[in-house]
Amino acid sequence: MDPIANPFAPGAGSRPPALAGRDELLASAEIALRRIQAGRHAKSMMLLGLRGVGKTVLLVRIGDLAEAAGYVTALIEAPEERRLAVLLVPRLRRLLYQLSRREKARILGNRALGALRNFASAFTVSYAEFEVGVTPEPGLAASGDLETDLTDLLVVVGEAARAADQPAALLMDEVQYLDDEDLSALIVALHRISQKALPLIMFGAGLPQLAAVSGEAKSYAERLFDFPGVGPLDEAAIAEAIRGPIEEARASVDDDALSEIAEQTEGYPYFLQEWGAHCWNVASESPVTLDDVVSARERVMAALDASFFRVRFDRLTPREQEYLRAMAQLGPGPHRSGKVAEELGVAVTSAGPIRTGLIRKGMIWSPAHGETAFTVPMFDQYMLRAMPDWQPADE
């Protein structure tokens, strides 16, 4: 069918044509936003899930809801090995200039900008766009202690938001990449915001281990955040995600074709977009049939291997690739870490640093003590394709 009319949108963080199966989560986020706006308590929220479940899409959508409700927002991605101070300064600067445009918040907005300038200086964040008129605020967010200074900074941001009658929302993706010090400081600062009932809320997204890591950083994190899980879509949501866009494009899809797409994708939203897009392009006419789905398989796997899987594989060292290949040999998982080491032919203690590095890179996680699982759905199948000649240690 006409590729120009193809309704699907595979891509990193690209919003799908139908945001299916997430109504309850979005409703919870909107309730939290409205409660903060009304001066009532609401927990910040951390979305947890594997790669490809649409966490980034949801975070962007929550940002849209916040802006529609009158919030000022700051959307931040936390890449590996970047410090929180570096990520926050430019985004908070933009947010504070929005607040300080309001006459009733001008004094507190400028005070917050002064604190931000101190913060940038204290943590050697090079940022050239502070206007000459922004003067440092004496003694505020300037100690060089991240936990103290970030708390001071976010409190004065919250005070400026209250003065402006315009609440603020921080939205942060890939939170699991924050180091322990940064995550701990962020939790402490948000705790203080909650204690002072300031109109500032955070929505974060990260891999499943984030809940445990947050609890290890500060024991009260579980009372500060809600941690909703974002998983694969159920049968009804899969049908909505595939059939809805196709019908809106004035075409249709057979039930058998839809069932095959559901089986091949296991309900993971990113995979659904890839399969939907390629099945549409393969089909010569409506409806999309089971034969079209079968014919599209080679194209889909080539596209996933070249983008979704390969970009992650290429970031790994040879030893890390071998570790994941040993995991794949055992199946989808999760697997006991000792069993993976046995498959590699090394001692558990020797495999430990490799496992730790892979967790740090966001490739695996530990769903229970001593267990290891992939963070990327179907990555075991990809590893078998990527390293077909690898053999376990006992073969």
PyMOL commands that set and color helices and strands:
alter all, ss='L'
color gray80, all
select helices_A, chain A and resi 3-5+23-37+55-68+84-100+103-122+146-163+175-177+180-195+210-217+221-224+235-248+255-265+269-282+290-313+318-330+337-344+348-360+379-386
alter helices_A, ss='H'
color red, helices_A
select strands_A, chain A and resi 44-48+72-77+168-173+200-206+225-226+335-336+364-365+371-374
alter strands_A, ss='S'
color yellow, strands_A
deselect
rebuild
show_as cartoon
